[in-house]
Amino acid sequence: MNKIDKSNVIKAIIKEIAKQYKLSYQPTDCTCDDNCSEVTVKADNDWNTLQEQLKRQGIDHIDWYENIWKQLENPGKTVLKDTPFKRRKRFFFKECAISRWNRYNPEEWWEAVCDAIPRVLVKGNISPEEIKGIGIDGQSWSAIAVDKDGNVLTNTPIWMDTRATDICEEFNEKIGKDKIFELCGNSLQPSYTTAKIIWYQRNLPEVYAKTYKILQSNSYIAYKLTGVMTQDLSQGYGLHCFDMRTGTWNEEMCQEFGFSSELLPEIHACHEVIGEVNEKAAKESGLAEGTPVVAGGLDAACGTLGAGVIHSGETQEQGGQAGGMSICIDEYKADSRLILGYHVIPGKWLLQGGTTGGGGVMRWFEREFADYERMMKEQTGA
């Protein structure tokens, strides 16, 4: 890789990292001749400057950035040397995926909603006025920090993010695993929202100081539609200050964890109307102003409803990025090996077991145990 190619790749990576962390910093552009070694020198300096900025924010997980840097220094037969830049960029995100950090910009979710809705309406030949109500389902265990005006303050860790492992170990010891589990019916683990809030407090104090509410993925979209900040009942299980028996926030446990319940929105039943599509959201999304919006729910819980699992003892299995099984129950029954949360159906809970490789598990099962079925397909074409 020649020096100018290396510099361009580094600059693109720096811009992406700066965007991820909402840094105002941008790499310096060189005005020299393309063959001048100053291009590479400037890229080196930019990289070091960005590392310092990240460290000042308490972000030390730069191993995968450094790994890319090392490959640029000596690319050999790597994907970075021999493929177009678009594939290089995918390699960059692949490196991100294998780290303990997995986060997204919620504003991009809203942009995707606004992009998708008009196309769906056109394809379905539906006018916005025909829509009688809106409900949003979303992935679990986000921690979307917003200020009083609803501005997103930092990218949110998602359910696959486990950066707060040490925090969980600390509070399991400090408060006690049994006491935490007794209240919320779930063990304290880094994937959940609780430890992510504490991580903000310790590592992004400026963000934490400006935070007015912590929202979930679906409640952020509900906010963008209505201007109302809420928390639906089925997503409460992501916080260990949530009383699983009563469906309310427990102030005492919030204090044990060191944050105020004021950070947490008012809890609403999943089917409860929380507001209407406002004028701004109508213009951006293509929906009709005044359309009612309900609180919505956890994606797995909504999927369970969609599968018709609404009675105690009924079960559904799901596959995808995350796979798992949801058992509908009509009374509080916690198991430390499983995940307990409210169903979107009033008066019901879901006891769940899952894996982060749902679709992958199905592919593994097919590869290992479906020789006969593959043979029959070859013979019959069915």
NUMIVEX-836740 format. One record per residue (C-alpha): x, y, z; residue number from 1; residue in three letters. Coordinates in nm, 2 decimals, decimal comma. Example, Ala and Ser with C-alpha at 12.3 -4.5 7.8 and 13.67 -1.06 7.14 Angstrom:
# residues 2
+--------+--------+--------+-----+--------+
:     px :     py :     pz : num : residu :
+--------+--------+--------+-----+--------+
:   1,23 :  -0,45 :   0,78 :   1 :    ALA :
:   1,37 :  -0,11 :   0,71 :   2 :    SER :
+--------+--------+--------+-----+--------+
# end
This chain:
# residues 382
+--------+--------+--------+-----+--------+
:     px :     py :     pz : num : residu :
+--------+--------+--------+-----+--------+
:   0,00 :   0,00 :   0,00 :   1 :    MET :
:   0,15 :   0,34 :  -0,10 :   2 :    ASN :
:   0,16 :   0,62 :   0,15 :   3 :    LYS :
:  -0,13 :   0,82 :   0,01 :   4 :    ILE :
:  -0,36 :   0,52 :   0,01 :   5 :    ASP :
:  -0,27 :   0,45 :   0,37 :   6 :    LYS :
:  -0,33 :   0,81 :   0,47 :   7 :    SER :
:  -0,68 :   0,81 :   0,30 :   8 :    ASN :
:  -0,78 :   0,49 :   0,48 :   9 :    VAL :
:  -0,66 :   0,62 :   0,82 :  10 :    ILE :
:  -0,85 :   0,95 :   0,76 :  11 :    LYS :
:  -1,17 :   0,77 :   0,68 :  12 :    ALA :
:  -1,13 :   0,55 :   0,99 :  13 :    ILE :
:  -1,06 :   0,86 :   1,21 :  14 :    ILE :
:  -1,37 :   1,03 :   1,07 :  15 :    LYS :
:  -1,59 :   0,73 :   1,15 :  16 :    GLU :
:  -1,45 :   0,70 :   1,50 :  17 :    ILE :
:  -1,51 :   1,07 :   1,56 :  18 :    ALA :
:  -1,87 :   1,03 :   1,43 :  19 :    LYS :
:  -1,93 :   0,73 :   1,66 :  20 :    GLN :
:  -1,82 :   0,93 :   1,97 :  21 :    TYR :
:  -1,97 :   1,26 :   1,85 :  22 :    LYS :
:  -1,63 :   1,43 :   1,86 :  23 :    LEU :
:  -1,59 :   1,76 :   1,68 :  24 :    SER :
:  -1,24 :   1,67 :   1,58 :  25 :    TYR :
:  -1,17 :   1,61 :   1,21 :  26 :    GLN :
:  -0,83 :   1,49 :   1,06 :  27 :    PRO :
:  -0,61 :   1,75 :   0,89 :  28 :    THR :
:  -0,60 :   1,76 :   0,51 :  29 :    ASP :
:  -0,26 :   1,79 :   0,35 :  30 :    CYS :
:  -0,22 :   2,03 :   0,06 :  31 :    THR :
:   0,11 :   1,88 :  -0,05 :  32 :    CYS :
:   0,17 :   1,69 :  -0,36 :  33 :    ASP :
:   0,02 :   1,34 :  -0,34 :  34 :    ASP :
:   0,36 :   1,18 :  -0,33 :  35 :    ASN :
:   0,48 :   1,38 :  -0,04 :  36 :    CYS :
:   0,56 :   1,19 :   0,28 :  37 :    SER :
:   0,39 :   1,46 :   0,48 :  38 :    GLU :
:   0,06 :   1,30 :   0,41 :  39 :    VAL :
:   0,15 :   0,99 :   0,61 :  40 :    THR :
:   0,30 :   1,20 :   0,88 :  41 :    VAL :
:  -0,02 :   1,40 :   0,92 :  42 :    LYS :
:  -0,22 :   1,09 :   0,93 :  43 :    ALA :
:   0,00 :   0,95 :   1,21 :  44 :    ASP :
:  -0,04 :   1,27 :   1,41 :  45 :    ASN :
:  -0,42 :   1,27 :   1,36 :  46 :    ASP :
:  -0,44 :   0,91 :   1,49 :  47 :    TRP :
:  -0,24 :   0,99 :   1,80 :  48 :    ASN :
:  -0,45 :   1,30 :   1,87 :  49 :    THR :
:  -0,77 :   1,10 :   1,84 :  50 :    LEU :
:  -0,64 :   0,84 :   2,08 :  51 :    GLN :
:  -0,57 :   1,11 :   2,33 :  52 :    GLU :
:  -0,92 :   1,25 :   2,30 :  53 :    GLN :
:  -1,07 :   0,91 :   2,35 :  54 :    LEU :
:  -0,86 :   0,85 :   2,66 :  55 :    LYS :
:  -0,97 :   1,19 :   2,81 :  56 :    ARG :
:  -1,33 :   1,06 :   2,78 :  57 :    GLN :
:  -1,23 :   0,75 :   2,97 :  58 :    GLY :
:  -1,24 :   0,53 :   2,66 :  59 :    ILE :
:  -0,96 :   0,28 :   2,66 :  60 :    ASP :
:  -1,10 :   0,01 :   2,43 :  61 :    HIS :
:  -0,89 :   0,11 :   2,13 :  62 :    ILE :
:  -0,72 :  -0,23 :   2,07 :  63 :    ASP :
:  -0,92 :  -0,29 :   1,76 :  64 :    TRP :
:  -0,83 :   0,05 :   1,62 :  65 :    TYR :
:  -0,47 :  -0,03 :   1,69 :  66 :    GLU :
:  -0,51 :  -0,36 :   1,52 :  67 :    ASN :
:  -0,62 :  -0,19 :   1,20 :  68 :    ILE :
:  -0,33 :   0,05 :   1,23 :  69 :    TRP :
:  -0,09 :  -0,24 :   1,25 :  70 :    LYS :
:  -0,24 :  -0,40 :   0,94 :  71 :    GLN :
:  -0,19 :  -0,07 :   0,76 :  72 :    LEU :
:   0,17 :  -0,06 :   0,87 :  73 :    GLU :
:   0,22 :  -0,41 :   0,73 :  74 :    ASN :
:  -0,08 :  -0,51 :   0,53 :  75 :    PRO :
:   0,05 :  -0,83 :   0,38 :  76 :    GLY :
:  -0,24 :  -1,02 :   0,22 :  77 :    LYS :
:  -0,51 :  -0,86 :   0,43 :  78 :    THR :
:  -0,85 :  -0,74 :   0,31 :  79 :    VAL :
:  -0,72 :  -0,38 :   0,36 :  80 :    LEU :
:  -0,46 :  -0,42 :   0,09 :  81 :    LYS :
:  -0,64 :  -0,60 :  -0,18 :  82 :    ASP :
:  -1,00 :  -0,48 :  -0,18 :  83 :    THR :
:  -1,20 :  -0,17 :  -0,26 :  84 :    PRO :
:  -1,25 :   0,09 :   0,02 :  85 :    PHE :
:  -1,61 :  -0,02 :   0,08 :  86 :    LYS :
:  -1,49 :  -0,36 :   0,18 :  87 :    ARG :
:  -1,22 :  -0,20 :   0,39 :  88 :    ARG :
:  -1,49 :  -0,01 :   0,58 :  89 :    LYS :
:  -1,68 :  -0,34 :   0,64 :  90 :    ARG :
:  -1,36 :  -0,48 :   0,78 :  91 :    PHE :
:  -1,35 :  -0,19 :   1,02 :  92 :    PHE :
:  -1,69 :  -0,26 :   1,15 :  93 :    PHE :
:  -1,61 :  -0,63 :   1,17 :  94 :    LYS :
:  -1,33 :  -0,54 :   1,41 :  95 :    GLU :
:  -1,58 :  -0,34 :   1,61 :  96 :    CYS :
:  -1,82 :  -0,63 :   1,63 :  97 :    ALA :
:  -1,57 :  -0,86 :   1,80 :  98 :    ILE :
:  -1,50 :  -0,62 :   2,08 :  99 :    SER :
:  -1,71 :  -0,58 :   2,40 : 100 :    ARG :
:  -1,84 :  -0,26 :   2,26 : 101 :    TRP :
:  -2,15 :  -0,25 :   2,05 : 102 :    ASN :
:  -2,33 :   0,08 :   2,01 : 103 :    ARG :
:  -2,55 :   0,27 :   1,77 : 104 :    TYR :
:  -2,66 :   0,63 :   1,71 : 105 :    ASN :
:  -3,03 :   0,64 :   1,78 : 106 :    PRO :
:  -3,07 :   0,93 :   1,55 : 107 :    GLU :
:  -3,00 :   0,69 :   1,26 : 108 :    GLU :
:  -3,29 :   0,47 :   1,38 : 109 :    TRP :
:  -3,52 :   0,77 :   1,35 : 110 :    TRP :
:  -3,38 :   0,85 :   1,00 : 111 :    GLU :
:  -3,45 :   0,49 :   0,90 : 112 :    ALA :
:  -3,81 :   0,51 :   1,03 : 113 :    VAL :
:  -3,86 :   0,83 :   0,83 : 114 :    CYS :
:  -3,71 :   0,66 :   0,52 : 115 :    ASP :
:  -3,92 :   0,34 :   0,55 : 116 :    ALA :
:  -4,27 :   0,47 :   0,63 : 117 :    ILE :
:  -4,33 :   0,66 :   0,31 : 118 :    PRO :
:  -4,21 :   0,36 :   0,10 : 119 :    ARG :
:  -4,44 :   0,12 :   0,30 : 120 :    VAL :
:  -4,74 :   0,35 :   0,25 : 121 :    LEU :
:  -4,67 :   0,37 :  -0,12 : 122 :    VAL :
:  -4,61 :   0,00 :  -0,16 : 123 :    LYS :
:  -4,93 :  -0,08 :   0,04 : 124 :    GLY :
:  -5,13 :   0,18 :  -0,13 : 125 :    ASN :
:  -5,23 :   0,32 :   0,21 : 126 :    ILE :
:  -5,29 :   0,68 :   0,29 : 127 :    SER :
:  -5,15 :   0,81 :   0,63 : 128 :    PRO :
:  -5,51 :   0,90 :   0,74 : 129 :    GLU :
:  -5,61 :   0,53 :   0,72 : 130 :    GLU :
:  -5,36 :   0,44 :   1,00 : 131 :    ILE :
:  -5,56 :   0,43 :   1,32 : 132 :    LYS :
:  -5,27 :   0,39 :   1,57 : 133 :    GLY :
:  -4,90 :   0,33 :   1,60 : 134 :    ILE :
:  -4,71 :   0,09 :   1,83 : 135 :    GLY :
:  -4,33 :   0,05 :   1,83 : 136 :    ILE :
:  -4,14 :  -0,25 :   1,93 : 137 :    ASP :
:  -3,76 :  -0,24 :   1,99 : 138 :    GLY :
:  -3,46 :  -0,43 :   2,10 : 139 :    GLN :
:  -3,39 :  -0,45 :   2,47 : 140 :    SER :
:  -3,13 :  -0,30 :   2,71 : 141 :    TRP :
:  -3,05 :   0,02 :   2,53 : 142 :    SER :
:  -2,94 :   0,33 :   2,74 : 143 :    ALA :
:  -3,02 :   0,63 :   2,53 : 144 :    ILE :
:  -2,91 :   0,94 :   2,72 : 145 :    ALA :
:  -3,11 :   1,25 :   2,61 : 146 :    VAL :
:  -3,12 :   1,60 :   2,75 : 147 :    ASP :
:  -3,44 :   1,80 :   2,83 : 148 :    LYS :
:  -3,48 :   1,89 :   2,47 : 149 :    ASP :
:  -3,46 :   1,52 :   2,36 : 150 :    GLY :
:  -3,11 :   1,56 :   2,20 : 151 :    ASN :
:  -2,91 :   1,23 :   2,20 : 152 :    VAL :
:  -2,60 :   1,29 :   2,40 : 153 :    LEU :
:  -2,40 :   0,99 :   2,30 : 154 :    THR :
:  -2,43 :   0,67 :   2,11 : 155 :    ASN :
:  -2,62 :   0,40 :   2,30 : 156 :    THR :
:  -2,48 :   0,06 :   2,39 : 157 :    PRO :
:  -2,71 :  -0,21 :   2,28 : 158 :    ILE :
:  -2,79 :  -0,55 :   2,43 : 159 :    TRP :
:  -2,47 :  -0,70 :   2,28 : 160 :    MET :
:  -2,25 :  -0,45 :   2,46 : 161 :    ASP :
:  -2,07 :  -0,59 :   2,77 : 162 :    THR :
:  -1,82 :  -0,31 :   2,85 : 163 :    ARG :
:  -1,96 :  -0,28 :   3,20 : 164 :    ALA :
:  -1,86 :  -0,62 :   3,33 : 165 :    THR :
:  -1,64 :  -0,48 :   3,61 : 166 :    ASP :
:  -1,93 :  -0,26 :   3,73 : 167 :    ILE :
:  -2,16 :  -0,56 :   3,76 : 168 :    CYS :
:  -1,90 :  -0,76 :   3,96 : 169 :    GLU :
:  -1,86 :  -0,46 :   4,19 : 170 :    GLU :
:  -2,23 :  -0,41 :   4,26 : 171 :    PHE :
:  -2,31 :  -0,78 :   4,29 : 172 :    ASN :
:  -2,06 :  -0,77 :   4,57 : 173 :    GLU :
:  -2,16 :  -0,44 :   4,72 : 174 :    LYS :
:  -2,54 :  -0,48 :   4,71 : 175 :    ILE :
:  -2,56 :  -0,86 :   4,69 : 176 :    GLY :
:  -2,66 :  -1,08 :   4,41 : 177 :    LYS :
:  -2,96 :  -1,22 :   4,60 : 178 :    ASP :
:  -3,10 :  -0,88 :   4,70 : 179 :    LYS :
:  -3,08 :  -0,76 :   4,34 : 180 :    ILE :
:  -3,24 :  -1,07 :   4,20 : 181 :    PHE :
:  -3,52 :  -1,07 :   4,47 : 182 :    GLU :
:  -3,64 :  -0,73 :   4,35 : 183 :    LEU :
:  -3,62 :  -0,75 :   3,97 : 184 :    CYS :
:  -3,61 :  -1,13 :   3,90 : 185 :    GLY :
:  -3,29 :  -1,10 :   3,69 : 186 :    ASN :
:  -2,93 :  -1,12 :   3,77 : 187 :    SER :
:  -2,71 :  -0,82 :   3,72 : 188 :    LEU :
:  -2,51 :  -0,86 :   3,40 : 189 :    GLN :
:  -2,34 :  -0,61 :   3,17 : 190 :    PRO :
:  -2,58 :  -0,65 :   2,88 : 191 :    SER :
:  -2,86 :  -0,49 :   3,08 : 192 :    TYR :
:  -2,93 :  -0,12 :   3,10 : 193 :    THR :
:  -2,84 :  -0,07 :   3,47 : 194 :    THR :
:  -2,46 :  -0,10 :   3,45 : 195 :    ALA :
:  -2,45 :   0,11 :   3,13 : 196 :    LYS :
:  -2,60 :   0,41 :   3,32 : 197 :    ILE :
:  -2,33 :   0,37 :   3,59 : 198 :    ILE :
:  -2,07 :   0,34 :   3,31 : 199 :    TRP :
:  -2,19 :   0,68 :   3,17 : 200 :    TYR :
:  -2,16 :   0,82 :   3,52 : 201 :    GLN :
:  -1,80 :   0,71 :   3,56 : 202 :    ARG :
:  -1,66 :   0,74 :   3,21 : 203 :    ASN :
:  -1,87 :   1,01 :   3,05 : 204 :    LEU :
:  -1,94 :   1,25 :   3,33 : 205 :    PRO :
:  -2,02 :   1,54 :   3,10 : 206 :    GLU :
:  -2,28 :   1,33 :   2,92 : 207 :    VAL :
:  -2,42 :   1,20 :   3,25 : 208 :    TYR :
:  -2,45 :   1,56 :   3,39 : 209 :    ALA :
:  -2,66 :   1,67 :   3,09 : 210 :    LYS :
:  -2,88 :   1,35 :   3,09 : 211 :    THR :
:  -3,24 :   1,42 :   3,16 : 212 :    TYR :
:  -3,38 :   1,07 :   3,08 : 213 :    LYS :
:  -3,26 :   0,73 :   2,98 : 214 :    ILE :
:  -3,48 :   0,59 :   2,70 : 215 :    LEU :
:  -3,51 :   0,25 :   2,54 : 216 :    GLN :
:  -3,50 :   0,19 :   2,16 : 217 :    SER :
:  -3,88 :   0,19 :   2,11 : 218 :    ASN :
:  -3,94 :   0,47 :   2,36 : 219 :    SER :
:  -3,69 :   0,69 :   2,17 : 220 :    TYR :
:  -3,89 :   0,65 :   1,85 : 221 :    ILE :
:  -4,21 :   0,71 :   2,05 : 222 :    ALA :
:  -4,06 :   1,03 :   2,17 : 223 :    TYR :
:  -3,96 :   1,14 :   1,82 : 224 :    LYS :
:  -4,32 :   1,09 :   1,72 : 225 :    LEU :
:  -4,50 :   1,25 :   2,01 : 226 :    THR :
:  -4,25 :   1,46 :   2,21 : 227 :    GLY :
:  -4,33 :   1,25 :   2,52 : 228 :    VAL :
:  -4,06 :   1,06 :   2,71 : 229 :    MET :
:  -4,19 :   0,73 :   2,84 : 230 :    THR :
:  -4,09 :   0,37 :   2,94 : 231 :    GLN :
:  -4,31 :   0,08 :   2,85 : 232 :    ASP :
:  -4,37 :  -0,20 :   3,10 : 233 :    LEU :
:  -4,22 :  -0,48 :   2,90 : 234 :    SER :
:  -3,88 :  -0,30 :   2,88 : 235 :    GLN :
:  -3,86 :  -0,24 :   3,26 : 236 :    GLY :
:  -3,68 :  -0,57 :   3,31 : 237 :    TYR :
:  -3,36 :  -0,41 :   3,17 : 238 :    GLY :
:  -3,31 :  -0,21 :   3,49 : 239 :    LEU :
:  -3,24 :  -0,37 :   3,83 : 240 :    HIS :
:  -3,42 :  -0,10 :   4,02 : 241 :    CYS :
:  -3,75 :  -0,23 :   3,85 : 242 :    PHE :
:  -3,98 :  -0,41 :   4,09 : 243 :    ASP :
:  -4,09 :  -0,71 :   3,88 : 244 :    MET :
:  -4,39 :  -0,78 :   4,10 : 245 :    ARG :
:  -4,54 :  -0,43 :   4,10 : 246 :    THR :
:  -4,41 :  -0,30 :   3,77 : 247 :    GLY :
:  -4,27 :   0,02 :   3,93 : 248 :    THR :
:  -3,93 :   0,18 :   3,99 : 249 :    TRP :
:  -3,78 :   0,12 :   4,34 : 250 :    ASN :
:  -3,62 :   0,43 :   4,47 : 251 :    GLU :
:  -3,42 :   0,26 :   4,74 : 252 :    GLU :
:  -3,25 :   0,03 :   4,48 : 253 :    MET :
:  -3,18 :   0,33 :   4,26 : 254 :    CYS :
:  -3,00 :   0,48 :   4,55 : 255 :    GLN :
:  -2,81 :   0,16 :   4,60 : 256 :    GLU :
:  -2,68 :   0,18 :   4,24 : 257 :    PHE :
:  -2,60 :   0,55 :   4,28 : 258 :    GLY :
:  -2,84 :   0,72 :   4,04 : 259 :    PHE :
:  -3,17 :   0,89 :   4,08 : 260 :    SER :
:  -3,51 :   0,75 :   3,96 : 261 :    SER :
:  -3,56 :   1,09 :   3,80 : 262 :    GLU :
:  -3,35 :   0,96 :   3,52 : 263 :    LEU :
:  -3,61 :   0,70 :   3,44 : 264 :    LEU :
:  -3,93 :   0,79 :   3,25 : 265 :    PRO :
:  -4,28 :   0,72 :   3,38 : 266 :    GLU :
:  -4,38 :   0,36 :   3,31 : 267 :    ILE :
:  -4,68 :   0,30 :   3,09 : 268 :    HIS :
:  -4,87 :  -0,02 :   2,99 : 269 :    ALA :
:  -4,76 :  -0,13 :   2,65 : 270 :    CYS :
:  -5,11 :  -0,07 :   2,50 : 271 :    HIS :
:  -5,15 :   0,27 :   2,66 : 272 :    GLU :
:  -5,18 :   0,57 :   2,44 : 273 :    VAL :
:  -4,90 :   0,81 :   2,53 : 274 :    ILE :
:  -4,96 :   1,08 :   2,28 : 275 :    GLY :
:  -5,02 :   1,16 :   1,91 : 276 :    GLU :
:  -4,80 :   1,22 :   1,61 : 277 :    VAL :
:  -4,70 :   1,58 :   1,63 : 278 :    ASN :
:  -4,66 :   1,83 :   1,34 : 279 :    GLU :
:  -4,28 :   1,80 :   1,31 : 280 :    LYS :
:  -4,29 :   1,42 :   1,32 : 281 :    ALA :
:  -4,57 :   1,41 :   1,06 : 282 :    ALA :
:  -4,36 :   1,62 :   0,82 : 283 :    LYS :
:  -4,05 :   1,40 :   0,87 : 284 :    GLU :
:  -4,21 :   1,06 :   0,87 : 285 :    SER :
:  -4,51 :   1,10 :   0,63 : 286 :    GLY :
:  -4,76 :   0,99 :   0,90 : 287 :    LEU :
:  -5,07 :   1,19 :   0,97 : 288 :    ALA :
:  -5,06 :   1,45 :   1,25 : 289 :    GLU :
:  -5,28 :   1,34 :   1,54 : 290 :    GLY :
:  -5,24 :   0,97 :   1,49 : 291 :    THR :
:  -5,24 :   0,80 :   1,83 : 292 :    PRO :
:  -4,92 :   0,63 :   1,95 : 293 :    VAL :
:  -4,91 :   0,36 :   2,22 : 294 :    VAL :
:  -4,61 :   0,29 :   2,45 : 295 :    ALA :
:  -4,51 :  -0,02 :   2,25 : 296 :    GLY :
:  -4,29 :  -0,30 :   2,38 : 297 :    GLY :
:  -3,99 :  -0,53 :   2,37 : 298 :    LEU :
:  -3,93 :  -0,69 :   2,03 : 299 :    ASP :
:  -3,94 :  -1,04 :   2,16 : 300 :    ALA :
:  -4,26 :  -0,98 :   2,36 : 301 :    ALA :
:  -4,43 :  -0,83 :   2,05 : 302 :    CYS :
:  -4,31 :  -1,13 :   1,85 : 303 :    GLY :
:  -4,45 :  -1,36 :   2,11 : 304 :    THR :
:  -4,78 :  -1,18 :   2,08 : 305 :    LEU :
:  -4,76 :  -1,21 :   1,70 : 306 :    GLY :
:  -4,71 :  -1,59 :   1,74 : 307 :    ALA :
:  -5,03 :  -1,61 :   1,93 : 308 :    GLY :
:  -4,87 :  -1,69 :   2,27 : 309 :    VAL :
:  -5,11 :  -1,51 :   2,51 : 310 :    ILE :
:  -5,21 :  -1,79 :   2,76 : 311 :    HIS :
:  -5,01 :  -1,93 :   3,05 : 312 :    SER :
:  -4,80 :  -2,23 :   2,95 : 313 :    GLY :
:  -4,78 :  -2,14 :   2,58 : 314 :    GLU :
:  -4,44 :  -2,11 :   2,43 : 315 :    THR :
:  -4,27 :  -1,96 :   2,12 : 316 :    GLN :
:  -3,92 :  -2,01 :   1,98 : 317 :    GLU :
:  -3,75 :  -1,74 :   1,78 : 318 :    GLN :
:  -3,44 :  -1,73 :   1,56 : 319 :    GLY :
:  -3,24 :  -1,43 :   1,43 : 320 :    GLY :
:  -2,95 :  -1,23 :   1,55 : 321 :    GLN :
:  -3,06 :  -1,34 :   1,90 : 322 :    ALA :
:  -3,25 :  -1,66 :   1,94 : 323 :    GLY :
:  -3,45 :  -1,79 :   2,23 : 324 :    GLY :
:  -3,77 :  -1,93 :   2,38 : 325 :    MET :
:  -4,04 :  -1,73 :   2,56 : 326 :    SER :
:  -4,28 :  -1,90 :   2,80 : 327 :    ILE :
:  -4,60 :  -1,71 :   2,89 : 328 :    CYS :
:  -4,68 :  -1,73 :   3,26 : 329 :    ILE :
:  -4,95 :  -1,56 :   3,47 : 330 :    ASP :
:  -4,76 :  -1,51 :   3,79 : 331 :    GLU :
:  -4,42 :  -1,40 :   3,91 : 332 :    TYR :
:  -4,18 :  -1,69 :   3,87 : 333 :    LYS :
:  -3,81 :  -1,60 :   3,85 : 334 :    ALA :
:  -3,52 :  -1,83 :   3,77 : 335 :    ASP :
:  -3,16 :  -1,71 :   3,79 : 336 :    SER :
:  -3,07 :  -1,91 :   3,48 : 337 :    ARG :
:  -3,34 :  -1,73 :   3,27 : 338 :    LEU :
:  -3,47 :  -1,38 :   3,19 : 339 :    ILE :
:  -3,80 :  -1,26 :   3,34 : 340 :    LEU :
:  -4,00 :  -0,97 :   3,20 : 341 :    GLY :
:  -4,35 :  -0,85 :   3,15 : 342 :    TYR :
:  -4,54 :  -0,96 :   2,84 : 343 :    HIS :
:  -4,71 :  -0,69 :   2,63 : 344 :    VAL :
:  -5,04 :  -0,87 :   2,73 : 345 :    ILE :
:  -5,17 :  -0,72 :   3,06 : 346 :    PRO :
:  -5,13 :  -0,95 :   3,36 : 347 :    GLY :
:  -4,87 :  -1,18 :   3,20 : 348 :    LYS :
:  -4,50 :  -1,23 :   3,22 : 349 :    TRP :
:  -4,25 :  -1,40 :   2,99 : 350 :    LEU :
:  -3,98 :  -1,63 :   3,11 : 351 :    LEU :
:  -3,71 :  -1,64 :   2,85 : 352 :    GLN :
:  -3,39 :  -1,82 :   2,76 : 353 :    GLY :
:  -3,17 :  -1,70 :   2,48 : 354 :    GLY :
:  -2,85 :  -1,69 :   2,28 : 355 :    THR :
:  -2,68 :  -1,42 :   2,09 : 356 :    THR :
:  -2,64 :  -1,64 :   1,79 : 357 :    GLY :
:  -3,00 :  -1,74 :   1,71 : 358 :    GLY :
:  -2,97 :  -1,78 :   1,33 : 359 :    GLY :
:  -2,62 :  -1,92 :   1,37 : 360 :    GLY :
:  -2,74 :  -2,19 :   1,60 : 361 :    VAL :
:  -3,00 :  -2,30 :   1,34 : 362 :    MET :
:  -2,73 :  -2,31 :   1,07 : 363 :    ARG :
:  -2,51 :  -2,51 :   1,30 : 364 :    TRP :
:  -2,79 :  -2,76 :   1,37 : 365 :    PHE :
:  -2,87 :  -2,79 :   1,00 : 366 :    GLU :
:  -2,51 :  -2,85 :   0,91 : 367 :    ARG :
:  -2,45 :  -3,11 :   1,19 : 368 :    GLU :
:  -2,77 :  -3,31 :   1,19 : 369 :    PHE :
:  -2,96 :  -3,26 :   0,85 : 370 :    ALA :
:  -2,76 :  -3,49 :   0,62 : 371 :    ASP :
:  -3,07 :  -3,70 :   0,55 : 372 :    TYR :
:  -3,28 :  -3,39 :   0,47 : 373 :    GLU :
:  -3,01 :  -3,25 :   0,24 : 374 :    ARG :
:  -2,99 :  -3,59 :   0,06 : 375 :    MET :
:  -3,37 :  -3,60 :   0,01 : 376 :    MET :
:  -3,37 :  -3,25 :  -0,13 : 377 :    LYS :
:  -3,10 :  -3,34 :  -0,39 : 378 :    GLU :
:  -3,30 :  -3,65 :  -0,48 : 379 :    GLN :
:  -3,65 :  -3,50 :  -0,49 : 380 :    THR :
:  -3,58 :  -3,13 :  -0,54 : 381 :    GLY :
:  -3,83 :  -3,05 :  -0,26 : 382 :    ALA :
+--------+--------+--------+-----+--------+
# end
